Amino acid sequence: MVGNWNRGAILYFVVAFTLGLMTLRNGHGWMFFFGIFFPFLWIFGAFMRPPERTAPAWEPGRVGAAPGRARRLCGSRRTEYAGNSSP
């Protein structure tokens, strides 16, 4: 009788661990966190689609990227921020 309880507990933890990792890999971190207290959220998070990612507003290495940030960092000479040495 005790052996059946142990097998059931092991099976529960294996399934919970697997669903928890699937939830994290799908990008639902908040569902993983709340799933610790409400494990049924891991079931939903594991089988939901990952959230759509948007393109970044600027790329750090691109010349002319983020002109507003360049003005704040370099004052009126934005060319220094872009990597040019001419005034």
N, CA, C and O of each residue as an XYZ file, in Angstrom:
348
protein
N       0.818     -1.195      0.000
C       0.000      0.000      0.000
C       0.863      1.261      0.000
O       0.577      2.216     -0.722
N       1.911      1.259      0.806
C       2.779      2.428      0.874
C       3.540      2.609     -0.435
O       3.812      3.738     -0.842
N       3.885      1.508     -1.097
C       4.609      1.579     -2.358
C       3.819      2.298     -3.436
O       4.395      3.021     -4.248
N       2.507      2.107     -3.453
C       1.672      2.795     -4.436
C       1.659      4.293     -4.197
O       1.660      5.071     -5.150
N       1.645      4.705     -2.944
C       1.678      6.135     -2.631
C       3.002      6.745     -3.077
O       3.038      7.860     -3.597
N       4.081      6.008     -2.869
C       5.397      6.523     -3.285
C       5.469      6.674     -4.800
O       5.982      7.672     -5.306
N       4.957      5.684     -5.519
C       4.963      5.780     -6.983
C       4.111      6.945     -7.457
O       4.489      7.661     -8.384
N       2.981      7.131     -6.832
C       2.111      8.251     -7.202
C       2.771      9.593     -6.928
O       2.665     10.516     -7.735
N       3.454      9.704     -5.788
C       4.140     10.955     -5.446
C       5.278     11.233     -6.426
O       5.469     12.371     -6.854
N       6.030     10.191     -6.780
C       7.128     10.367     -7.732
C       6.584     10.776     -9.094
O       7.121     11.684     -9.730
N       5.536     10.122     -9.540
C       4.911     10.470    -10.818
C       4.401     11.913    -10.809
O       4.568     12.637    -11.791
N       3.778     12.334     -9.696
C       3.277     13.707     -9.582
C       4.420     14.712     -9.704
O       4.300     15.698    -10.433
N       5.524     14.473     -9.001
C       6.635     15.426     -9.036
C       7.325     15.442    -10.402
O       7.778     16.496    -10.848
N       7.410     14.304    -11.062
C       8.008     14.281    -12.396
C       7.145     15.072    -13.378
O       7.661     15.863    -14.167
N       5.833     14.855    -13.325
C       4.925     15.582    -14.222
C       4.937     17.073    -13.892
O       4.970     17.905    -14.798
N       4.909     17.420    -12.602
C       4.930     18.831    -12.212
C       6.231     19.498    -12.650
O       6.209     20.626    -13.143
N       7.355     18.821    -12.479
C       8.648     19.371    -12.886
C       8.679     19.589    -14.403
O       9.141     20.628    -14.874
N       8.188     18.610    -15.160
C       8.170     18.718    -16.615
C       7.275     19.866    -17.074
O       7.670     20.661    -17.927
N       6.079     19.951    -16.514
C       5.171     21.029    -16.898
C       5.723     22.395    -16.489
O       5.567     23.371    -17.222
N       6.363     22.465    -15.331
C       6.971     23.724    -14.898
C       8.058     24.186    -15.851
O       8.126     25.367    -16.193
N       8.912     23.263    -16.283
C       9.965     23.635    -17.234
C       9.384     24.022    -18.593
O       9.877     24.950    -19.233
N       8.342     23.320    -19.037
C       7.709     23.690    -20.306
C       7.101     25.082    -20.220
O       7.141     25.840    -21.188
N       6.539     25.419    -19.065
C       5.963     26.748    -18.872
C       7.041     27.821    -18.970
O       6.840     28.847    -19.620
N       8.182     27.590    -18.327
C       9.282     28.562    -18.395
C       9.831     28.686    -19.818
O      10.099     29.797    -20.277
N       9.998     27.578    -20.512
C      10.547     27.615    -21.862
C       9.612     28.308    -22.834
O      10.066     28.849    -23.843
N       8.315     28.305    -22.554
C       7.358     29.009    -23.405
C       7.309     30.494    -23.091
O       6.579     31.230    -23.753
N       8.053     30.952    -22.113
C       8.122     32.378    -21.808
C       7.036     32.873    -20.873
O       6.741     34.068    -20.851
N       6.439     31.985    -20.106
C       5.386     32.374    -19.173
C       5.926     32.303    -17.746
O       5.505     31.454    -16.959
N       6.844     33.182    -17.422
C       7.477     33.164    -16.106
C       6.512     33.450    -14.972
O       6.625     32.854    -13.901
N       5.563     34.356    -15.187
C       4.605     34.674    -14.122
C       3.703     33.484    -13.846
O       3.303     33.264    -12.703
N       3.370     32.694    -14.901
C       2.558     31.495    -14.677
C       3.352     30.450    -13.895
O       2.791     29.732    -13.068
N       4.645     30.367    -14.157
C       5.476     29.438    -13.398
C       5.490     29.820    -11.930
O       5.343     28.966    -11.056
N       5.670     31.120    -11.658
C       5.724     31.577    -10.268
C       4.413     31.289     -9.539
O       4.424     30.721     -8.447
N       3.289     31.677    -10.133
C       2.004     31.431     -9.480
C       1.629     29.952     -9.495
O       0.815     29.505     -8.687
N       2.226     29.193    -10.419
C       1.987     27.760    -10.474
C       2.576     27.015     -9.292
O       2.180     25.883     -9.014
N       3.512     27.630     -8.597
C       4.036     27.018     -7.374
C       2.913     26.892     -6.355
O       2.850     25.908     -5.619
N       2.034     27.874     -6.308
C       0.922     27.863     -5.366
C      -0.342     27.240     -5.964
O      -1.149     26.648     -5.247
N      -0.508     27.379     -7.298
C      -1.670     26.833     -8.006
C      -1.155     25.999     -9.186
O      -1.053     26.512    -10.300
N      -0.831     24.730     -8.957
C      -0.165     23.925     -9.988
C      -0.929     23.772    -11.299
O      -0.315     23.447    -12.315
N      -2.237     23.992    -11.320
C      -2.970     23.873    -12.579
C      -2.524     24.932    -13.589
O      -2.731     24.757    -14.790
N      -1.914     26.032    -13.123
C      -1.411     27.055    -14.050
C      -0.263     26.517    -14.900
O      -0.055     26.980    -16.021
N       0.485     25.541    -14.375
C       1.570     24.949    -15.146
C       1.023     24.181    -16.335
O       1.661     24.132    -17.387
N      -0.148     23.582    -16.181
C      -0.742     22.851    -17.298
C      -1.080     23.830    -18.420
O      -0.771     23.576    -19.585
N      -1.713     24.945    -18.068
C      -2.059     25.944    -19.079
C      -0.802     26.570    -19.684
O      -0.708     26.720    -20.902
N       0.153     26.931    -18.846
C       1.373     27.575    -19.336
C       2.210     26.674    -20.220
O       2.884     27.151    -21.133
N       2.176     25.370    -19.960
C       2.978     24.439    -20.744
C       2.442     24.285    -22.158
O       3.213     24.055    -23.090
N       1.139     24.409    -22.331
C       0.548     24.163    -23.640
C       0.095     25.428    -24.363
O      -0.421     25.348    -25.478
N       0.278     26.587    -23.747
C      -0.030     27.846    -24.425
C       1.091     28.191    -25.397
O       2.223     27.733    -25.245
N       0.764     28.998    -26.389
C       1.795     29.473    -27.298
C       2.695     30.466    -26.586
O       2.255     31.165    -25.674
N       3.966     30.532    -27.003
C       4.838     31.570    -26.450
C       4.325     32.947    -26.845
O       3.721     33.086    -27.909
N       4.546     33.971    -26.022
C       4.105     35.318    -26.383
C       4.885     35.825    -27.593
O       6.045     35.466    -27.795
N       4.231     36.664    -28.391
C       4.895     37.220    -29.569
C       5.955     38.217    -29.132
O       5.734     39.031    -28.235
N       7.087     38.141    -29.768
C       8.184     39.067    -29.474
C       8.175     40.175    -30.515
O       7.950     39.917    -31.698
N       8.418     41.393    -30.085
C       8.500     42.509    -31.017
C       9.956     42.788    -31.341
O      10.849     42.406    -30.584
N      10.199     43.446    -32.455
C      11.561     43.799    -32.852
C      12.082     44.885    -31.914
O      11.314     45.737    -31.467
N      13.373     44.863    -31.615
C      13.929     45.912    -30.754
C      13.827     47.282    -31.418
O      13.878     47.391    -32.643
N      13.686     48.312    -30.614
C      13.547     49.672    -31.130
C      14.838     50.155    -31.778
O      14.795     50.982    -32.689
N      15.975     49.659    -31.330
C      17.248     50.054    -31.900
C      18.249     48.950    -31.633
O      18.081     48.143    -30.719
N      19.292     48.929    -32.446
C      20.362     47.959    -32.275
C      21.593     48.710    -31.789
O      21.942     49.742    -32.363
N      22.257     48.224    -30.751
C      23.363     48.974    -30.156
C      24.513     49.287    -31.114
O      25.107     50.360    -30.996
N      24.855     48.411    -32.050
C      26.016     48.641    -32.896
C      25.725     49.370    -34.183
O      26.657     49.679    -34.925
N      24.469     49.660    -34.485
C      24.104     50.257    -35.765
C      24.367     51.765    -35.754
O      24.037     52.444    -34.782
N      24.959     52.291    -36.830
C      25.221     53.726    -36.950
C      23.891     54.448    -37.110
O      23.048     54.055    -37.917
N      23.717     55.499    -36.337
C      22.499     56.280    -36.416
C      21.368     55.713    -35.588
O      20.235     56.186    -35.679
N      21.653     54.714    -34.789
C      20.604     54.105    -33.972
C      20.292     54.996    -32.783
O      21.175     55.661    -32.240
N      19.055     55.003    -32.392
C      18.574     55.716    -31.214
C      19.040     57.161    -31.182
O      19.835     57.519    -30.313
N      18.579     58.001    -32.093
C      19.064     59.383    -32.125
C      18.732     60.154    -30.851
O      19.516     61.010    -30.441
N      17.622     59.885    -30.227
C      17.301     60.603    -28.988
C      18.301     60.292    -27.896
O      18.729     61.191    -27.171
N      18.676     59.041    -27.770
C      19.656     58.639    -26.766
C      21.023     59.226    -27.105
O      21.765     59.624    -26.207
N      21.359     59.282    -28.385
C      22.649     59.823    -28.783
C      22.746     61.297    -28.409
O      23.790     61.752    -27.941
N      21.670     62.043    -28.610
C      21.690     63.450    -28.245
C      21.874     63.621    -26.748
O      22.606     64.506    -26.307
N      21.226     62.794    -25.978
C      21.346     62.934    -24.520
C      22.752     62.589    -24.054
O      23.286     63.243    -23.158
N      23.362     61.561    -24.658
C      24.670     61.125    -24.191
C      25.807     62.007    -24.679
O      26.776     62.223    -23.952
N      25.703     62.522    -25.905
C      26.833     63.214    -26.503
C      26.577     64.683    -26.769
O      27.405     65.339    -27.401
N      25.479     65.212    -26.318
C      25.196     66.607    -26.551
C      24.876     66.869    -28.010
O      24.098     66.133    -28.618
N      25.484     67.937    -28.589
C      25.157     68.303    -29.964
C      25.993     67.521    -30.975
O      25.672     67.540    -32.163
N      27.040     66.844    -30.552
C      27.897     66.111    -31.488
C      27.518     64.632    -31.484
O      28.165     63.810    -30.834
N      26.479     64.320    -32.206
C      26.000     62.938    -32.273
C      26.948     62.050    -33.050
O      26.887     60.829    -32.904
N      27.811     62.606    -33.859
C      28.693     61.791    -34.686
C      29.669     60.997    -33.823
O      30.076     59.905    -34.219
N      30.057     61.512    -32.658
C      30.952     60.759    -31.780
C      30.279     59.473    -31.313
O      30.922     58.426    -31.234
N      29.018     59.549    -31.011
C      28.293     58.364    -30.540
C      28.206     57.319    -31.648
O      28.223     56.121    -31.362
N      28.113     57.744    -32.891
C      27.979     56.822    -33.998
C      29.327     56.197    -34.382
O      29.363     55.293    -35.217
N      30.405     56.647    -33.805
C      31.699     56.058    -34.077
C      32.584     56.884    -34.988
O      33.689     56.448    -35.312
N      32.149     58.050    -35.410
C      32.970     58.908    -36.268
C      33.769     59.856    -35.381
O      33.319     60.272    -34.314
N      34.970     60.186    -35.857
C      35.820     61.095    -35.066
C      35.802     62.509    -35.606
O      36.429     63.384    -35.008
N      35.116     62.780    -36.707
C      35.086     64.138    -37.248
C      34.080     64.982    -36.472
O      33.050     64.463    -36.042
N      34.359     66.289    -36.282
C      33.463     67.139    -35.487
C      32.179     67.489    -36.181
O      31.345     68.197    -35.616
